[in-house]
Amino acid sequence: MTDAEPFRVVFVLGGPGAGKGTQCQLLSDNLGWAHLSAGDLLRAERKKEGSELADVINKNISEGKIVPSEITVTLIKNAMAELREAKGQTKFLIDGFPRSEGNVNSWKEVVGEKARVECVLFFECPEDILTSRLLERAKTSGRNDDSIDVIRKRFATYHEESMPIIQMYEQEGKVRKIISDKAIEEVYKEVESIMKE
């Protein structure tokens, strides 16, 4: 990675099923930010033939646990570098990251000054709505983490590990909270106005 201007980064957080991916896709289409999903990068790595990271990633995901931070951060950093190289992209929405203190520390170590975190979009949504969305998604997603047992584990992990991260960014004045139990278009209007600030 060259020492060009730092990447502009927005972290996108919220419980499983809060609409992070959907809203990032809309921002990407309309405002030209690249959408990187930590989960998608991990899922892609799992499918790579001969990837030694795949086994570690698979074991963690099937247990509903968070993948080791260095792995996730390295995949994100590589994806940002590749997109800058290929398309001159410097604006990134990173969806589903950071999810733990380990993630934050690894980000500082691995990426550090190469990126400027502008804000954190936090999608808040009641758990009963999240559950019904995930069960609905499970019918078509083919994701093995959308079953009710794993969903419960994911909520528990989210509350224990991710909420303190949101609180930490709140103290830094970086969190922009969006209530996401509304229609996609309504939520997007709010998100877009935040991103244009």
N, C-alpha and C positions, 0 to 999 in steps of 0.2 A: 504494500500500500504506500503510495507516495505521501509526502507531507503537505499535500494540498490542503485547502480549507477543510475544517472538520465537517464530518457528516452532521446533518440536522436530524435529530431523532425525537420521535414522540413514542413513549411507551403506552400501550393500550391494555388496560387491565379490567377485570370484572369476572364474576363467577362463570363456571362452565355454562354455556347457553345464553349468556347475556347479550349476544349480538355483536361481539368484537369483530369476528371475521366478516360479517355482512357489512358493517359500517366501514371497515377498512377498505373493503373492495369498492364501495361507493366513493370514498375519499380518493382512492387511487384512480378510479375512472374519471372523476370530475376535477380533482385538483392536482393530479400529477405526482402524488407521493407514491413511492414504491411500498408495497405491503409485504412485510416479511412476517410469517407466522412461525413462532418458535416451534409450535407443535408440528406444523407441516414440514419444517426443515428436519425435525427429528424423525418424522414418519418416512420422509424420503431417504434419509440416511439408513434407516432400518432395512430398506429394500435393496440397498446397494450390495452387489455380490462382493464377498470378501472384505466387507468393512468390519474391522474389529470393534468399532463403536456400536455396531448393530446389536450385538448380544447384550451389552450393558444397557442400551436403550430399551430393548425389548423386555428385559427382566423388570426394569423399573416401571415401565408403562403398564405391564400386565398386573402389577401389584398396586396400581393407582398412585405410585410414588413419583416424586420429582426426580428427573434425570440429573446426574452430576453436572454442576454448573459450568465447569470448564468446557465440557462437551457442547452444551447449548450455546455458550458465548462464542466459542470458536466457529461453530456453524453459522451463527449470525454475522460475525465479523467477515468470514469468507464470502458470504452471500452479498454483503454490502460492497466489498472490494470488487467482486465479479461484476455487479451491476454498475458500479462507477466506471470500471474498465470498458464494459460493453456499451453502455448507454449514457455515460456521463451523469448518472443519477447520484444525487447527494442528499435527497430528502426521504427519510424512511419512517414508516409506521411499524413499530415492532409489537406484534400482537401476542398477548399471553406471556409477557416477560417484562420485568423480573418478577418471579413468583416466590422468591425466598431471599433471605439475607445472603446466602451463599451466591445466588445469582448476582446480587448487587455488588458484592465484593469481587467476584470474577469479572464483571463488566469493568470495574475500575482498573483491575490488573491487566486484563487482556486488551480492552479497547481504550480506556482512559481518555486522554486528551484528543484522540482521533475523532471523537463524536461529542456533540453538545446536546444534552437532553433538554429540549425546550419545554415540554410539559408532559403530564401523565393524564390520559383520558381514562376516567374510571366509570365504567358502566355498571350502574346499580339496579338490581332487579330482584323481586321477592323469590325465595327459594322454590315455592310451589310452581311458579311460572317457569323457572329454569328447568325444573324436573320434567314438566310436561313438554317443554320445547325439546329437551334432550331425548326423551322417549319417542317423540315424533321424528326427530332427526335420525334416530337409530334405525327406523324402518327403511331408510334409503342410503345412509352414510357408509354402511359397511365398517364402521369404526368399532373396534372391540372394547372401547372405553365408554360406550353409550348404554351399557346394561345397568339396571337399577342398582345392583350391588356395587359396581364400580362407581356409579354416579354418587352414591352415599359417601364412599371413600374419598372421591374427588372433592366433595363439599367440605369434608372434615379437614383435608389437607389445605384447601383454600382458606378456611377460617383460621387455621393454626399458623400457616406460613405466609400467606399473601396479604391478609389484612394488616399485619404490622408494617409491611412494606408501603402500603397505601398511606398509613398513618405517618410514616417517616417522610414521604414526599409531601404530605399535607403540611408538615411543619416547615418544609422548604418553600411552601407556597406554589408548588408546581401542579397540584391536582385540580383537574376540571371535571366535576361530577355531573354525570348525565343519568337521569332516571330512564331506564330502557325497557319498561314494560308497556310502551306505547307502540303504535304502528311504525314500521321501518322508516317511512317517509318523514314522520314527525321527529323521530329520534335524529335522523340525518340532518334535518334543518338546523337543529340545535348544535350538532357536531360541526357542521360546516361553518356556522357563525363563529364558533370557538377557534377553529383552525384558520379563519381569516383575520383574527384579531391582530 
